[in-house]
Amino acid sequence: MRISNRKCMGARTGFAAMFALMIFAIFALPAPSVGAPAPIFPPGSHIGLVPPPGMVPSKTFPGFVDPNDSGVGMVIGALPAGTFDEIEKTFTAEELKKQGVTLEKRDTIQLGIGKGLLVIGTQVFPDKRQYRKWLLFVPMQGLTVALTMQAPVDATAYTDAVVRAALSTIVARPNVPQSEYLSLLPFTVGDFAGFRLMNVIPGRALLLVDAPAYPHMVVTDGLPDYEFDARAIIAAVPGSPGSTGQRADFARLAFNTIGGIKNIQMTMSEPVRIADQEGFESVARAKDSATGSDLMVVQWLRFGGNLSLQIVGISRAPIWERELARLRTIRDSIALKH
């Protein structure tokens, strides 16, 4: 089964596309000056900085907040590589006005991670309070850094000079510790059963792969295709249907969201108990959408509280029994955080 970087877990689906956007290659982190405050990296972020005085890491998004003023915030994100040129063209006074932002200034800014575009403006929110906004975009290897800072115009602690001083400290780290990625999930996995972490959607899902030590690689349409033995997705899904009939419908709809498979032939779909909770198991034969290879697919749903867990395993059919045992080990080690 060959799965390309753009097709892995169905880059044709929005779910996999979100994973694909999280695979970065970034410059090394420079050493801070002696005595200078150390940059702070929001959990899971490759980008960090020394925030303006009074701001602390947010617990709900990648960035910083002022705990004493809910109107102050800084969000750090990433856009696909190659989007910077389009941003330069479209972030004009006219286009910003359509978004409710009055442009004050556009600057080219030289930072340690590269040369970027800084857009400064003001915006009136529905609560009638007026906010100052700083929008920073910096092209880097593999991505475009996107940072948004806002503060009420009457928040005198956040002047243009203070914000620019914080932006001047931006740095990038080449890797995010695996434990940090996993801390962003609403569940824990006690046993990976030899699978490797591929990527994480913060607050939502985890992608694991079982791959040979030296995966076979071919080039198709200029892109490398890697051969994997199995894949596993663990996702927290809002809602928890109550009745058996509702759970069956929920399971059917959830199974239809699995990307990268076709010619599905369901072999089993029935209620089960998982970790002493109500659950549902569905098993099917299928074909790989990209290569036509024979696959086996299992979906386990575990219901309870305000969240359900969706655990999906996809394996090459010839090694199904071996991979199924390992997928069950992963499944049985998952626990929701309280």
N, C-alpha and C positions, 0 to 999 in steps of 0.2 A: 504494500500500500504506500503510494508516494503522496506526500502532502507538501505542497510548496509553502513558502513563507506567506504568500498572499492567499493561499487556499486553506491553510491549516485550520481545522475546525470550521471550515466553510467561510472563507473570507467573503463569500458571496452573501453571507448573512450579516446583519448588523451586529450580532453577538460576537462573531469572530473578528469583525473589523475593529471592534473596540480593543480586542487583544493585540491585533497587529499594530495599532497605534502606540502601544506601550512598549515596543521593542526598540530601544535606543542605543546609539553608540556615541558617547560623549567624551569631551576632553578631560584630562586629568585635573584633579583639584590642586590649585596652587597653595603653597604654605602661607598661613597668615603672618603678618608682621608681628614681631615680638611685642607683647603688651597690648596688641589690638584685640578687641572683642572677637570671639570666634563666630564665624557664620553659623546660622541655625538652619537645618534642613527640615522642612515639614515632613512628617512620616511618609515614606514612599516616593519622595521627590528627589530627582537628580539635581535640582536647582535649590540653592540656599543663599542666604544673605544675613547681614546684621540689620534687623528691623529697626525702625525708628524707636526712640526711647518711649516706653510705655506700652509697646505692642508685644504680644506673646503668641506662641503657636496656637492656631485654632484647633478645636477638637472635632470640628464637623466638616472642614474642607482643607485642602492643601494651601496654607497661607498663614496669615497673622491677623489678630484682632486686638482692639483696645478694650480690655474688660470693663473699663469705666465709661465707654461711649460706644453703644451698639451701632452707631453710624460709621465707625471707622473700621476699615478692613483692607486686607491685601490678599489677593488670590494669585497663586503661581501655578501656571499650567504649561502645556506644550501642544503645539499644533504640528501637523505633518511638515516634513521638510519640503521646501519649494513654495510654501505659502507666503513667504515674506514679500516677494516681488508684487504679488497681488494686493497684499495689505498696503504697501506703499502707494499703490495706485488708487485704492478705494477709500482710504481714510482721509478724505478731503472734508473741507468745511461743509459742503453741501450734503455729503453722505452722512456725516456725523449729526447734522441738524435733523435728518430724518429719524435718527435714533434718540432725539431729544437732547443731544449734547452740543453745546456751543463751543466751538473751537477757539482756544486762546493762542496756542502755540504748537508748532511742529518743529522738533529738533532732531538732528542726527547726534547720537550720543556714543562715545567710545568707552566701552567697558572692558574689563579683563577677559570676558568670554567672547568679545567681538564687538563690531559696530552695529548699533541698532537704531530704531526709530522710537522717539518719545513724543507722544501726543498728549497735550494738556488741555483740559476744557472744564466746563461747568454743566451741571444738570439739575433740574428741579424735579424732585420726586413727588409722588402722590400726596405725601404728608406735608407738602409745600415747603419742605426744608431744601435749601440749595446745597449741592455738594460739589466739591472740587474733585476732578478725576485725573489720574495719570495712567496712561496706557503705554506699556513698553513692549516692543517686539524685537527680538534679536535672533538672526539666523545662526544656527550652529550645525555641526555635523550630525545629520540624521533627524533634526527637528528644528522647530522655531519656538523659542521661549516666548511665552505670552504672560505678561504680568499686569494686573489691574489693581490700582490703589485708589481708594476714595475716602474722603473725610469731609464733614460739614465745613462750609466756608468760614464759619465762626469758630472752628476748632483751631485756635491759634498755635497749638503745639505742632501742627503739621503744615509747616510752610513749604514752599517749593524747595528751598535750600535743604530742609531736613529730609524731604523725600528723595531728592537727588543724591544726598550723602548716603542714604540707605541703598539706593540703586547702584552706587559705585562699588559696593561691597559684594555684588553678585558673583558667585562662583558655581562651578559644576563639579560633581563627583562622578567617577566612571561607573560605580556600582552602588546599588542599594542593598544592604544586608537582607538576606532571605527572611530572617526573623522580623524585620521591619515591615516587609510586604505582608507577611502573615498576620501581623498585629492589626492590619487594617480590615480584617474580615470579621464578620459576626459569628464565626465558628472556628473551632480548632480541629486540626487533623493530627491524631496521635501517632499514626503509622502510615508512611508513604508507600510501604511495601516495595521499595526499590524504584518507584517512579520518581521522575525529576520534575521540579517546579519549572513550568514554562512561563506563566505569567499570572497576574492578579488584576481583577477589577476591584478597586477599593470599595469595601462595604457590600460587595455583591458576590463575586465568584472567583474561583481558582481553577487554573488549567494545569494538569499534570500529564506527562508523557512517559511512556516506556519505550526507549530507543536503544538499538544496538550500540555498543561502545564505539564502533566505527560505521555509522550509517552509510548506506549506499547513496551516492549522489549522482544525478544526471542533470543536464541543463535543458530546460524547456522554455522556449520563448525568451531566452536570455536570463531566466531565473532558476536558481537551484531548487531541486526537489529532493527532500530527505525522506528516507523510508523509516517509518515508525511501526512498532509492533502494536501499541495500544495507546489510547488517550483516555483521560478521565476529566470530567468537569464536575465541580461541586458548586452549587449556586444556592443562595438564600432567596426564596421567592415569597413576596408578600401574600398573606392570606393563608387560611387553613380550612378547607371545606369540611363540613361536619358529618354528613351522611355518606353511606357507602356509594350511593348513586352519584353524588356530587364528586366524590373522590375518583371514581372511574372516569367521569367526564374531564376532571382536572388532569388526570394522568394522560388521557388521550390528547388533550390540547397541548400539554407540556411536551409530549413525545414529538408532536408535529413541529416543534420549534428547533429540534436538533438539526444542525446544519451538516453539510458534507456527505449526506447519504441519499440513496434513491432505491427504487424497487423494493420497498419495505414489505416484508411478509411477517406479520405478527405471529409468534409461536406460543406466547403466554402473556396474560395480563390479568392479575388478580390481587386482592388485598393480602397483605402480609403484616407482620409485626417486626419493626426494626428498632433496636435499642429500647425495647419495651414500650414502643409507641406505635400508634396506628400508622400503616404505610401502604404502599402499592408498588408492585413489581411488574415491569413489562419487559419482554424479551422478543427480539426480532432478528430475522435474517435480512441483510440488505447488501447493496453494492456501494462502493466508493464512487461519489459523484464525478470525481476527476479521472479515475483510472479504471473503473469498472470492477475492481477487485472485490472478492467475496468478504463480507464483514459480518460480525455478530455485534448486536447492540443491546445493552441492558440499561433500563432506567429504573432507579429506585426513588420513590418519594416518601419522605418522612414528615408526618403532619404533627402540629402541636403549637399552641400559642398563636402569636400573630405572624409567625414565619413558618414556611415549609422548606424543607431541604430537598433539592433536586440533585441526584447523583447519577451521572451518565457515564457509562463505559463503552468504548468502541474498540474492537479488537479485530485483527486479521483472523478470518475463520479457522485456518489450520491450527492456530495455537490458542483457540478460545478457552479450552478447559484450564490451561495454565494461567491465562490472564484473568479469567473469571475468579479464580481463587484469590488472586492478588487484589482485584477490585473489591471483593467482599471484605478483605482485610482493611482496606482504606475505608470502606463504608462503615464498618463496625467501630472505627476509631474516631469518628466525627462527633463532636459535641458542640452544641450551641453555647455561646457565651451568655452569661447572665448579667 
